[in-house]
């Protein structure tokens, strides 16, 4: 049974935090899907991942290509076509308790400077934990990531 990890972004933006989490997930040997809600924003993230440092390139692709199933990291606004063990949610994308249970890890990344994003993350936390999903809340408020809460 998987767990949902909530990452409250307050010091670094999504484009800096996402690659770090993707590297950790890939280091665990997991295929990853990054689920967003806006195709333009996913295109922007795709571009940012391509522009990363050459010595830490993250192989990835956008959903809808002929090789989705082979992608180690797949950016999508829908169902993951690469059979991931880890799902990363950005910009308010949703996940069901059943998905959390079926995966090794779900990461919910949300912008701490956006009150609506914080409210959406709180609602997701409540819904997932009420459904019996294990969850952790991580904050970088101090300048480094610290676990602030855990359930399940």
C-alpha positions, 0 to 999 in steps of 0.5 A, a space after each residue: 500500500 502506498 502513501 501520499 507525500 505532500 510537499 509545501 513549496 515555500 523556498 524553491 519553485 516547482 521547476 527546482 523542486 520537481 527535478 530533485 524529487 524525480 531524481 530520488 524516485 528514479 534512484 529508487 528504480 521507479 517509473 514516474 508520471 507527473 500529472 498536471 491540469 494544464 497542457 501549456 504548463 506541462 509543456 513548460 515543465 517539459 522544457 524546463 526538464 530539457 534545460 536542466 544540467 547535462 550531468 543530471 539529465 532526466 529522461 522523460 516525455 510528454 504523453 501522447 507519443 508512440 513510446 509512452 509506455 517506455 518513458 521513465 518519466 511521463 508528463 500527462 494531464 490524464 491517466 499514466 501510460 507508463 505504468 508508474 510506481 510513483 505519481 507526482 501531482 502539480 498545479 492541483 491535479 487530483 488523485 483517488 485513494 485507490 490510486 494511492 493504494 496501488 502505487 508506491 508513492 504519490 507526491 503532491 507538490 503545491 505552491 505555499 504562496 498561492 492560498 488556493 493551492 494550499 486550500 486544494 492540498 488541505 482538501 486532498 490531505 483530508 480526503 485521502 487520510 479520511 479514506 485511510 491512506 497513509 500521508 506525510 506533510 513536508 515543508 521547506 519553510 526552514 530552508 531544508 525539507 522537514 517532515 511536519 506531519 504523518 498519518 497512517 
